[in-house]
Amino acid sequence: MTPTPHDTPHDPLPRIPLVWGPADYESVSAQISEITEKPQPYWWWPAFLISAALLCGGILAATYLISTGIGVWGSNVPVAWAFDITNFVFWIGIGHAGTLISAILFLFRQKWRTSINRFSEAMTIFAVICAGIYPGIHVGRFWYAWFMFPLPNANHIFQNFRSALLWDLFAVSTYFTISLIFWYVGLIPDLATLRDRAKSRTRQVIFGFLALGWRGSTRHWRHYEVAYLMFAGLSTPLVLSVHSVVSFDFATSLIPGWHTTIFPPYFVAGAIFGGFAMVLQCMIPARAVYKLENVVTIKHIDVMCKFILATGTIVGYAYCMELFIAWFSGNPYEWQTFKNRAFDGDYTWAYWVMMTCNLIIPQVFWFKWCRQTPWFVLIVVTFVNVGMWYERFVIIVQSLHHDFLPGSWGQFHPTWVDWLQMIGDFGLFFTFTLLFIRLLPMVAVAEVKGVLPMANPHYHYVPDGQYLKGENGEYPTADHALAAAMGPPSRPLTEVRSHPEPVPALVRTPGSDGTLWGAVAEFANGEQLLDAAKKTVAAGYGRVDAWTPFYVHGMKEAIGRTRSRLPLFTLAGGLTGLASAVTLVFYLMAYYYPTIVGGKEYRSWEAFVPVMFEMTILFAGLFTLFSLIGLCGLPKFFHPLDSHPTFNRSTQAGFFLSIEARDPKFSADETRAFLESIGGKHVAVVEA
């Protein structure tokens, strides 16, 4: 084995980079951005038309339901909840993987998430939209959906804030809002990349508006990184809370099979289990058809399969504990319900489909080949998604069709409206997914650049790709073989790419009165830029800024920027949300419309905690977003540096250092000469 700087005496093989193949940062931008810029593959339109047709079927079913009444569904006493709530809980669960990958793994500094977090975040948004359809239409008269909000209804009666159904509204709406903001904030640097790569005026205007004038200055990045951390911290408890609150819809009732304290952790584990399966279900085909094997590697699939194995085992444990507790409790109603589920009921077949798909089949992921063979993984996760839908069906329908009295037992028979509505929801999900792939970067470009080997200041390029081979000359894993096929890992740039025409010493800005804005120079990579920034500050310049395609660690300190104040705004938002929630629930439930529920006095606060928690997170997220925009000085759709011929590369692969004319030490000729002396290229003085 050829020795390399990566090797250690205790590690016979080098650490495998997370992303392989791109020769430079610009190649990463091009590979991912071109998916949205070039015509889609031949299969895209047939797939889109099929999904849109299924969506139209769902719209037809919803229209027929609303115009006729919910009697067109198979739901009836005793099975008053069936496909509607089954699909609602299923889609809420699917949306968990996105926030887990984006937030929790970010807090744990799991860098492998960078290639898949954008795709999974988008899936979260689409899945919650699919779920959000049902709370409105399953009551039949959707024009009364405003009854769910804390407003007086036609009888001047306010909602019961001690009800798990109202907690659901706050939990799901907060989860959707924070997930949408988190997704958009992560998109901003990549939207700027699409803006600067755009060839048509229409794309420049659209992406320029959506990017809010982002240009990747250190002023932007220092607030952005803190805001992203704040959103990760806010989203993490939401992963645990939203499906816990959904489980309260069942666990707080007295129905046998529902009334159990195991539901919150059981539902959360199941949601992560199904969410990861759906991410792989969509990502594996996209990875293959768009040739993203070097960005979404076998390692990513392998780690996600391990998550599925772990959470699937937890879910299987919960299944077994439900049976044990029902037997051990000695409660005849509970034991009858689970005997009916597993052994002698009308829906026993559904129970064993659930057990097979969720507990037995995922155990194949104990074997490396099963985790690292994409087509096999796709088959397994398909079974997982089927099993997770049947889990919700079993919990809801099987528990309701046999309750306390044999005289009220009955079966559920889905109608064509039930089936068409469910199929239409899948059509909605895949229609959104295909449009997302077509219009926006499915991989987080800026984050992937940050985990490239050459982004590490301690990285040393090894030109001989043979070091990847093991001692016997064979490639020990699929990732090694892929890396060998694609060539050596990324190499750091040592010089600035030349421009077709010489960059003038003075760059004139259209409409300028001749006032100077400052001077700017381009450097080859982050390491050179960081060194130049330190030299510039040491030379006495104070109005210094750096412009980079991703966050360069140490740059903020090098140019003398202070710590971001953004967390103070997040704290203020959280306190505002908490105060608003406390005022709302106590004013309405203890003063304006005092209500006794379950024998609790008006001021009993325990049942108000879910609403207070969700509003705290919601306001903190909104304050974080608006403070990020304000502290970054956005939106700013024109900047004098835009006139510089090569500055549009700052969001793709360029590293720029600027000195403003407001600096007391600034002199057009001397500052320009100084930037050239420290290695700057394409140096120019820019008008304001």
HUPE-V987792 format. One record per helix or strand. SS is the DSSP state (A for helix, B for strand). FROM is the first residue (numbers start at 1). TO is the last residue. Records with the same first field share a line. If there is no record, write none. Layout:
SS->FROM-TO, FROM-TO
This chain:
B->8-8, 11-11, 76-76, 79-79, 217-217, 506-507, 516-523, 544-547, 655-660, 681-687
A->25-37, 42-68, 70-72, 83-94, 96-107, 111-115, 117-137, 142-148, 164-197, 201-211, 218-251, 263-289, 298-328, 332-344, 348-366, 368-371, 374-401, 406-408, 416-439, 445-451, 453-455, 465-468, 478-486, 526-538, 555-558, 566-592, 606-631, 640-643, 647-651, 668-677
